[in-house]
């Protein structure tokens, strides 16, 4: 019956492996691959705590199966340490839509897929103000035409970004950004408009799937703005 102790590890390994392999080979849709992977991580959490508790109980009772329980907890615990613990210090608001325009005038064009059952927009913006106070518009001294061309160049140079449309008359650039492993596609819109004698550049990034984004959209906005500043 010793194999029963290793069953949680086998389940965790199977779910995580199927999720990662399905994502890497693109055999699964992103949501399906992520579902397998997340199920494996959650199973690792549950089994690690359960087996650790069993080991503690066995220790207090001097039970002979103490070492078996500890060994069985090792793999789920390792998954937790590798996946969960490194992210504990990066607590992000549970939102998937980040914008530099907190007046909320930067909208996605009609061709961008809508999301159903969204949270009230004012709640999302309030969470962003608290969680990402550094996400602000970029004011530059160059005129809008020059700033627009530069913004388009920056968007086209970023890894896993694809510029889909650019309208210099409206000052709008539409793009997508695809995550490297699970191939989640996020929508991005960039707006360049006059600001005094220079330009104001705003950016909005929104995930197509999921409630939270683990900070991915804010990081994408920062990457674009930092690249623009330094290019």
C-alpha positions, 0 to 999 in steps of 0.5 A: 500500500506504500504506493498510495502515499505517492499518489498525490505526487503522481497526480500533481506531476501529471496535471502540471506536465500535461499543462506545460506540454500542452502549452509548449506544443500548442496542442491545447488552447491556452485556457485548457493548458492553464487549467491543467497547470493550475489544477496541478498547482492547487493539488500540490498545495492541498496534498503538501499541507495534508501530507505535512500534517500527517507527518506531524501527527505521525511524529507526535505518535511515533508512528512507523509511517512518519518517514513515508509521509514526509517523503510523500510530501516532498514533491508537492512541497517542491512544486509550491516552492517553485511556483507559489512562494516566489510570487508571494511578494508580488501581490497584485490587484485582481484585475486584468485591465490596466490603463495610463488614462484614469479618466477612462477615455481610452477605449478599445476599437470595435474590432477588439473582442469584448469581455462578458460580465466585467466588473464595474469600471470604477472598481477596476480603476480604483484597484489600479490606482491603489495597486499600480500608482506608478502607471501614468501617461508619458508626456514627451516634448516631440510633436504628435506626428513624431511621437506616433511614429516612434510609438509605432516603432517601439510597439513593433520592436517588443517581443511577442507584440504584433501591431495590427493597425495604426491610424496616424490621423486618430493617433491610435495604434492597435496591437496584441501581446502573446504570452510566451508559454501559455500563448494568452493573447492580450489586447493593447491600444496606444493613443498619441495626442497633443499636450502643450507643444509636445505629446501625451502617450497613453496605453491600455492593456487588457487580457482576453481571459481570466479575472487576475493577470498576476501583474502582466498588463501593468508590466507590459505598460511599464515595458512599453513606456520604459522602452520608449523613454530609452530608445 
